[in-house]
């Protein structure tokens, strides 16, 4: 057994009881519906078990970190101090359970350990029972470049397709793979620019001015234009200088707006949801 994980959490001053944490994990509570009981693998300090309790779902937890198990037990939760993989393969087998949950567990395991973990999950689940796992999203730039590597117990990333493969190999029917919408902070604010304004074109206004100039040229005696003053240059000035510049300005504004949209899509594409999940059925 170890206390590395609990001591690291204490060092980083993680708050598992904040509103954001409740929203992120609450997303998975709804997936279990009225299933009872649920096994929480790597239950930590019992944050998810508390949410299950609020939903009137019975739960049992298992964690290999002594500090985590002690904190969860102090809150009155039924928690076994054991390695999750070995616990699933104990004889006699624990359970059966209608649901098995693990949040941020698989990234602490090697591929061989994940295969054994899922074989154990399949072993303890009732027919029709649900398995839900959440893990850091390697497609998110912030997670890929630094967030993941802050935890000294992390081993490797597992993306959605790889998790789906492992689940199917274990005999689990995959129902859904995707990002957790409640754990998507998006790009840093300084990465996003204000959307540029595209002003309406001046075509109608310019056409009206050009019509007046053309009329004055046709009837020089009614205006300030005379036969000694050729007004054609005014027409050309308005048409070439103003109209063309107006069209090019509008094209520039539209190009800037398109560039802004592309940049925004790129930023949001790089900063995907911090967390992905997989839901499967026995």
N, C-alpha and C positions, 0 to 999 in steps of 0.2 A: 504494500500500500504506500501511498505518497501523500504529501501535502502541497506539492508544487503548484497545482492548479488553484487551490484555495488561497495560498499565499500570494500568487500572482494577481488574482482578482482583488485581494486586499490592497496590494501595492498600487494597482491601477485605479483603485477607488471606484469600481464599477457599481452602479446603482441598479439592482435587478428589479426594484419595486416601482420605478418611475412609470409615468403614463405611457411613454414610448415603448418600453419593454412589455408592458401589459398589452398594448395594441399589437405588437409584433407577434407575441405568442398566442394572444387571443384568437388570431386568425386560424390557428390550428385546432383550438378547442372546438370550434364550430364543426370541424370536419368529423369529429368523433360522434356527434349527435348525442344519443342516449346510450352509447356503448359502455358496458361495465364488465369487469374492471379494465383499467388501462395501465400498462407498465411503462414507466418513464426511465429509459436508459440514459445514464449519465445525468441524473436528475439535478446535480448541483445542490444549491441551497433550498430547492423545493419550489422554485418560482412557478413552474408549469403545474406542479401538483396543486398549488394553491388555487390556480385558475380552474383546474378540474374540479376541485372541491366546491368552488363557488357555483359551478354548473351541475352540482349534485352527481358527479362522476367519481366513483371510487378509484383510487390509484395506489400503486406501489412503485417505489423507486429503487434504483441501484446506482451506486457510484463508487469508484475506486479510490477517490480522494477522501482521506479521513476527515479533513477539515470541512469539506462539503457535506459529507454524511452527518457529521455532528451538528452542523447548523440546521440541516433539514429535520433531523430527529428532534432537535430542540423546539421546533415549531409544531411538533406532534405528528409528523408524517412517518409512515411505515417505509423505512429505507434500509436496504441491505448494503453492507460495506463489502463490495466484491468487484472483480473485473466483470464488465458487462458481458463480454463474449463467453467467459467461462460460466457465468451465472445462467445464461441461456441454455448451456449444454449440461447443466447439473443433472444428477440422477438421484431422486426422481426429478422430472422436469417441472419447473415452476409454472404456475398458471393452471389451466389455460386462461388466456387473456383475450378479450374482444378487441383490444387495441394495443399497439406498441408504438411508442413515440421516442424519437431521439433527436435532440437539437444540438448541432455543433459537436457531434461525436465522431462521425466517419472520418473527418479530416485529421483526427488523431490516430488513425489506423493505417496500416499498410493494406494494399489490395488483398493479400491473402487473409488478413484479419477481417476485412469487410465481407469477403465471401463467407467466412465462418460465422460472422455476426448475423448475416442475413439467413443463413441456414438455421441458426438458432431462433431467429425471429419466426421463421416458418414453422419451426418445431413447437413453439409455445402459443401460437395464434390459433384461436378457434376457426373452424371453416367459416369463411365470410368475414373474418375479422380484418381490421385495417392496420396497416403500417404506414407511418408518416415520419419522414426524416427531413431535417433542415440542415443546410450547410452553407458556408461562405460561397459567394458567387465569383468564380474566377474571371467572368466576363466584365466585372466591375473594376475599373482602373484603380480606384482607391484601395479596394480589397487586394487586388493582385500585386500592387507595388509596395504596400507597407502595412495595411491593417492585419492581413493574415500572418505576417511574419513577426508581429509583436508578441504572439503567444508562443512561449518556448516549447509547448507540447504539441504543436501542430506538425503533421508529417507531410501531407500533400493535399492538393485540390482534387475534388470529384465534381465534374459538371453533370448536367442533367442526362445527356445520352449515356454516359458511363454508369451512372446510378441506375438508369433504366435497364441497362444490360445486366448488371449484377442482380437486380431484383428478378428479372425474368429467368436468369440462371438458377435462382433459388426457388423457382416455382411460384412466384408472386405475380399476380395480374396487375399491371401498372394502369392506374386510372388517370393520373394527371401528373405533369411535370411542369414547373414554371417558377416565376419569381414571386416573392412575398410582397404584395403591393403596399404593405404597411411598413416595410423596411427599405424605402426608396427615397433617400434624402435628395438625390439628384446632384447636379454639378454645383461646385461652390459658387456663391452669388457673383463673385468677381469674374467668373468665366462667362457670364451671360450679359449681353448688351441690350440696351433699350431698342425696341423694334423701330426702324426708321419709318418716316412718313413719306408716302408717295402722293404728291399733290395731283389733282386732276389736270388734264391737259388744257392748253389754252387755245385749242383749235377753233372753238365756237367764237371766242372773243376776237381772235385774229381774223377769222373770216368776215366778221362784221366790219372791222377796221379796213380790211382790204376792199370790201364792197364800197365803202364810202370814198376811198381813194380813187377807185375805178370810176365812180360816178363823177367825181370832181374833174377827172381827166377828160371825161366825155362832154362836160359842160363847163369849160373854163371861164365863161363870162359870169357864172352864178357864184363863183367862189373867189378865193384869193388867187387861184391859178389863172394865168393869162397865156396868150400864145407865145409870149416872150419867155415864159417859164415852163420848161418841160417837167412835168410831174412824174414821169416814168421812173426816175431814180428813187423817188419816195416809195413807190410801189415795190421796187426791187429791194430796197432797204428793209421794208417791213417783212416782205416775203422771205428773203434770204437770211437777214441778220436775226430778226426776232423769231419768226416761225421755226426756222431750223434750230436755233438755240433752244427754243422751248421744247422741241421734240427730243433733242439730245439730252436736255436736263431731265425730262421725264424718263427716258431710257436709262439714264444713270441712276435715278432714284429706284426704278424697278430692279435694276441689276443689284443695287445695294440691298434691297429688301430680299432678293433671292439669295444673296450671299449670307445675309443674316439668318435666313431659314436654314441654309445648309450648315452654318456654324452651330446653330441651336440643336439641330438633329445630331451633329457630330458630338457635341458636349453631352447630350442626354444619352447617346449611344455608348459613349465611353463610361459614363457614370450610371450604369444600370442599377437595379436593385442590389443591395448588399447581400441578399440572401436568396437562395433558391430552395425548392422543396420537391419531394416526390411523394405521391400517395399511391399505395398499392393495396391489393386485397388478397387474402389467403384463398 
